[in-house]
Amino acid sequence: MQNTARPGRTAADDLRIVLDHWQHMRDLIDTATPAPWPPAMGSDYLRALDEHDAAEVAAPTAAAGREHLVLAEQPAPLRLHVVDACRAVEVALCSVADEVAADVQRAKVAPPRRANPTDPVGRDLALLATRDEADPQRWHYNVGGRSAPRAAAWLLARLADKPGPCLPINGAHRDRISRIAREAARRIERTIGIEQRRAFPMEDRPCPWCGATLTMHRGGTDAPAVTCENGIECGAPVQVLDGRRTWAAPHELAALEAALDAAEHRRKRAEARRRQRAAAKNHDAA
């Protein structure tokens, strides 16, 4: 997948976007009308989902089919697209943290099997195990430690090679983290700025590659972009995002402008030739 982040932005910058704006995302869920973010209202629906997840973990023998019924009983949020974005970002970041931790994180210090208050070695080992469990640089696989900000902070520490119960990450880990962090930051920025972003169909300038309608997107937190309503069916040499060919980087927009100008030039030449043939036909008929 091509890099869609702004030039010069690093994986650490993308993870900081998650940390800086996660609360804005959660607050936006229950906001009745668009407003400058961060809104002041809470996120009752997402909290209800979190409580549901915790209940499911506490009762693993419950029927799996009950989940949809329980969730359906919750009050519907005003902005389901924000809930979807929160869940997608959280799942992606926690999953990559799981993957990296499985490779580089040291196993936990095991406490003594039997507590013996008169054994100084056992007391020291128990204290060491407690401290190791509470180490903020340790990634936890349980629900209580799984959140987008927690995963972002842990991954940020791994990128910075901070001390902790972990080996240094390798190049493959860095590439994986960078790719996921880039998409997470892009999803957050697009979601936060979606209320201010506007789409303008370019009805008089069809796609030079497939002839479909192009749309200009402006406003919000994203830079201007142009999309083609076709996805892989369009042969334009840019990536497909959300099912549409998308020109977002400056060089991509410049190339699109040049292609549109060339297509307009060809159209005008074709019209001129049609007029010439029509005039010649009329002349011969006379």
N, C-alpha and C positions, 0 to 999 in steps of 0.2 A: 504494500500500500504506500502511496506517495505521501511525503510529509506535507501536511496542510497547515502546520503551525506558522506563525509569523517568523520572518527571517531573524536569526539570532536568538530565538527562544530555545532553552534547553529543557531536558526532561525535569530537572529540578524546578524550573520556572512553572512548568505545567502542573507539577504536584503542589506547588504553593498556591496555584489558582484553586485547586480543590480545597486546600486548607482555608484559604481566605474567603471563599464564596459558598462553602457547603451550607452554612446556616442560612444564607440568602435563599438557597434552593429550597430548604425545608420550610422557611417562612412563606415562600411564594405559594406553596400548595394551598393554604387556606385563605389567601387574600382574595376577597370578593371582586375587586376591581383592580385593573392595572395601576401601579403606583411606582414611584422611584424606589429602587431597592437599595438596602435591605428593608422590606416591610416590617412592621412592628408586631404583626399577629403571629400566633403559634402554629404548630403543625400537628393538630389532633389526629388527623387521619394516619400520618406516617408513624406517629407514636402508637396508634392502635395496631398497625402492622407489626411494629417492633415487639409489642406485647404478645401478639399472636405467635410470632416466631419463637419467642421465649417459652410460651406455653407448649408449643409443639415439641421443643427440645426436652422440656420437663416431663412430657408424657409421650415417649416414643412409640408406645404401643397403640396409640390412637389410630383410627383408620385413616389412610392417606387420602381417601376421597372426601373427607370432611373439610379439607382446607378451603375449597372453593365455597362451600356453604357458609363457613365461618366468616370468610372475607366478605361475602355478599351481604352479611348482616351489618357490616360497618357502614356508617354514613358515607355516601359517595363524595369524594373530594370535588372541589370546583375545577381543578386543573389536573386531569388524569395524565396529561403529557408530562407534567412536572414529576408526578409519582413515578412514571415509567423511566424518566431520565435519572432520578435518584437511584432507583433500583438497578438500572443498567450500569451506572458508574460504580455503585457499591459492589456489585457482583464482580465486575471486571477487576477492580483494584484488589479486592480481597482474594480473588482467584490467583492473580499474579503474585501476591504476597505469599499465598500457600505454596506455589510452585518454587519460588526462590527460597523460602524458609526450609522446604524439604531438602534442598540441595546444600544450603550453607549453615543452617542453624544447628548448634550443638544440642544434644539431648539434655533434658532437665536433670539437675542433680537430684538423686533419689534420697528421700529422708530415711531415717532408720525404720525398720519394719515394726519395732516395738520401742515405744518411748521409755527411757530410763533416766529419771531426773538425777540419779547419782552418777551417771556416766558422762564425764566432761566431753569425751570424743563424740558421743551420740548427741549431746546438746549442741556442740559446734556444727555437726553435720546437719542437724535439723534446722539450725539458724541459717546455714549456708543454703539449704534447699528452699527455705522461705524467701530469702533474698533473691535467689535465682528465679523463682517463680514470679516475683514482683518486679524483676528487672524491666524497666520501660523499653529497653532495646530488644526484648524477647517478643516474637510474634506468637500470639495465641490463636489456636484454631477453633476455639469455642465461640458461641454466639456473643457472649459478653464482651469479647475483645474485637469483634468484627464490625467495623464501620469504615466508611470511606475515609474520614479524616485520620483514623488510626492507621489504616493501611497506607495512606499517603505519607504520613509522618515516618512510618517504619521504612518504607521504600526510599524516602528522602535520606534517611540515615544510612541506608545501605549504599546509596550512590555516593555519599560523602565519606564512606569507609569509617564511620564512627565506631568506637570500641563497643563491644557487646558480645553476647554468646554466639557470634557468627564468624565464619570465615569470610574473606573478601569475595565479592561477587566477580564473575568473569565477564568477558565481552558479550557473550550470548545473553546473560542476565540483563546487562545494561541495555541491550537492544530491545529485549522483551519489555522491560520497564518503560523505556522511552516510547515505544509504540502504544502501549496501553495508556500511559500518562497523557500522551498527546491527544488521543481520542477522548479520554475523560475530560480534559480541559476544554476541548472543542465542544463537547456535549453540554457542559455546564455553561459556557459562554453563550452558546446558541439558545439555551433554555432561558437563561436570565434575560437575554436581550430580545426574546421573541416578541414581546408586547410592542416594542418600539420598531421592530423590523418590518419593512414593507416590501411587497413584491409588485413589480411593474412589468406586465407582459410586453414584449417587444414585437407586436403583431406585424409591423411593417418590415421586420428584419428577421426572417426565418434562419434556422440553423444552416450554415454553409455545408455541413456534412450530410444531413438527413432531411432537411426541409421542415422539421418540426418547429413548434413555437419555442422561442427563447424567453426567459424571464430574468429581469434584473432584480436583485435583492439588495436593499440598502437599509441602513439604520441598525439599531441595537449595538451589541458589542463586537460583532463580526465586521471584517472589512467587506466592501462591496463584492458581490459575486454574481455570476450569470449561470443559469442552469438550462439544460435542454430537457424537455419532457420525456425524451427517450432515454433509456438506460444503455444496456449493452448493444441494443439495436443501432444506436448512433455510433458512427465510426470516428468521432472526434478523439484526438489523442490526449484526452484528459481522464481523470479518474471518475468513477461512478460513486456518488454519495447520496444515500437515501433514495436510491433508485433512479437518479438522474445524472447525466453528464454534467460536471461542474467545473467552471473556470473560476478560480479563486486567487491564485498567486498573481502578482503583477505581470510576470512574463506570459502567463496563460491568458490574461485579459488583453494584453497587447497583441498576442497572436490571434485571438478571436477577432479583435477590431480589424486587424489586417485582412483576415479571411472574409469578414463581412464586407469590407470595402471592395475586395476583389470580386466577391459574388455580386455586389451591386453594379460594379463595372461591367461584368459579364452580362447581367440582366439588361443594362442599358444598351449594350452593343447588340444583343439579340433583338431588342425592341426596334432599334434603328434598322437592322437588316429586315425585319418583318415589314416595317413601313416602306422601305425601298422596294421590296418585292411587291407589296400591294400597289405602290405607285406605278411600277413597271407593268403590272398586270392591267391596271386601269388604262394605261397609255396604249397598250397593245389592243385592248378592247375598243378603244376609240378609233 
